Structures are given as structure tokens and as C-alpha cells.
Amino acid sequence: MPPAGGAGRYGIRPCIIARVESSIAPLLPLFERERSAGRPVVLGVLLHTAGSTYRRPGALLLIAASGEYAGLLAGGCLEGDLAQHAQEVLDSGRARLIGYDLRNPDDLIWGMGAGCEGAMRILLLRVGPEEHWQPLVTLAGALAAHEPAAVGIVAESALPAIPPGTLILTDAETVEVLPASARARLLQPELAEAVRAARQASAPGWLEIPGCRVLLLPLALPPRLLLLGGGPDAQPVADFAARLHWKVTVADHRPRYALPARFPGAERVILVRPEALSEEVELARFTAAVVMSHHLPTDLQYLRALCVNAPPYIGLLGPPARREKLLAELGTEAVRLRERLRAPVGLNLGGRSPEAIALAIVAEILAFVHKPLE
């Protein structure tokens, strides 16, 4: 991305605003249903926040013409009001900026008395056949392929030819519906390059060009979780992870456990010998792996494979004495593992049921994934 301070023809000045929250997985069932019926929807993008708010910039909300919505920006406090504004966007086709300020304790905003003591600005834009279903088609395709993606959205504009809601993509569909003069302006190399660079960003940011402010919105890719062992206690781990829209793979060498029907929310369930794991699974693609076969020799083989192509987070089920026994068996190979190893895996939340342990495991991985930006 061009450096701050006016680089490039348009004086691009990126400004990081928050960790990326633009997950579209919760929006997709509603989007696909409405798209199949040919009904346009409204995409809400949280642009700015101040004070205490439920979500941070980059969070998304999808609203259907019926008022049904998917995703949350305010925990349900303001979504009903946003649905009324969304109807105006659907009718006019013009994007709208909506602001809420809940910081006045004496003001029962919208008659709800939310008491959140925060403020937010939200951009509502129509997504339908006339808009080529963008930007959701681009983001949904990237999510399906688990590939980085980003879009640029004009949030504020003083230029009639480039209204708020105008999209900057890096493919052939970019701003097709705009007049040729505006299209040429927005397709300048500096802007396209900034959008491409935003694919790898860990947070959304802003571009400022004469007359416009553009939000760079990277897609939040869900973590990939590898469960090495598919016993009964792996099922609630997979279930909790699937509820968070994570991509889950379960591997086990026992045919009675390696059954897709036992893990309906998993992306993949594979039957594999532990010594052949690295031949069947690209280990480096995973965010986290949890070793939980309850079989010491098998767990040793899993850990040996993870020494070579380890994800950044590795969890091991079992007490410290079992961990030390396995690490001793690994010998010098264990050096590659120790800094990434969480053993016993999971936060100390209390509770010893399979569900409680699963919650502790998923919570620890969630905390790892969302550790503060450096």
C-alpha cells in the first residue's frame, strides 16, 4: 500500500481503524435465498464508531426487503430502525449514511433506551441484479475458496459522478454502472493497487482522494481448525467451531470415528493413518490443530508431523505429565513445537464435561486468533 503522506496521484493516505470484522458467512444463507429469488438486498457496513459499541468498523449486516436481517451491528438495538432506512435504499437505489449517537444518558434513542453510550455511522447500499450482486459475489467467492479478498467502497463523496456506495473492485466488474469519466477516475492504478494490498491487511483502512473517502474493506477469513482425533469429545469442539463459522477438518485412523455424519458442521472428515497425515493434509494451511486421539502412539505421530509443518497454534489434550512424556519421545524435534504448544489445551474455565472442555478449547483458540494487533 502506498505510504502515508500523499503518495500517488490522488494523495492516498491510508489510516488503520480496527481489527477486521467483515465476516460474511452469517449473511450468506439470506443472501443466497434472496438472490435466487431475484430480490435485491441492502448491505450495511459499519464505518465509524465512538465510545462503547457492540461491533467495530468493518462489521456487516444484510437486510432483505421483508425486513428480515442477518448479522448484527448493535446487538438488535438498532437493526429494526435500519430495516426502515433499508427500504428507502431499495426503492431509490441510492446508498445512505445513517448515524446513531447513544452517548447522551438522558436521551432514550428511538424510544428504546439502549444505554450503550456509543455512536456509529453506517453505510447502507443496495445489492441486486442492477449492481451485479456486488460486492457480495466477490466476497462470497473468496470465502468459498478461502482466499484473501478486499473491496473499496466510496463512503463519502462531494462528486456527483461518484456517489457514496460506489465500489472499487480489482476484477472486470469494477464500477461498470458508472459513467465512463468516473469509471476512469476510480480505475487508476494507485487505487486498484491499494485494494489489492488491502487483501492482506489485518484491519480495514481509509483512502482519501480529492472529493472522496474510500473504505478499504478486507474479508475476514475464518480460522481453519484441524482436529486430530475424532472421538466423542471431538464432536462438541467441531460443533462450537462450526457455530463460529470456522472451517473444520477432522482426521482419524479409526473408521468408526472418521464418519462425516458424526461431524455435520465440518468441512472435511478424513480417514488417514497418523504417519501419513502430512501426505493427506496441507498442515501449514491451518490456523490451529488440536491433538486429541487419546492414544499415546498416535498422538506422538501427529506431533511429529506438526513439528515439520506446524500451524501457529497447537493444542494437546491431556495432563502435563503426558505432555512431557510425548515431548521426551520427540527428542530434539520438540524444540520446533514448544513455543506453539498449548498443553493442556484450553482456557481454565472450570467444568470437566466434554462440552465444557470443548468450550475451553475453542475459547482459547478464539483468544489466540483475536490477540491484540502489535
PyMOL commands that set and color helices and strands:
alter all, ss='L'
color gray80, all
select helices_A, chain A and resi 25-36+79-92+109-111+129-131+136-145+180-186+189-198+234-243+260-262+274-280+283-285+296-308+320-338+354-369
alter helices_A, ss='H'
color red, helices_A
select strands_A, chain A and resi 41-51+60-63+69-70+96-101+118-127+150-157+167-168+205-209+212-218+224-228+247-252+268-271+288-291+313-316+341-342
alter strands_A, ss='S'
color yellow, strands_A
deselect
rebuild
show_as cartoon
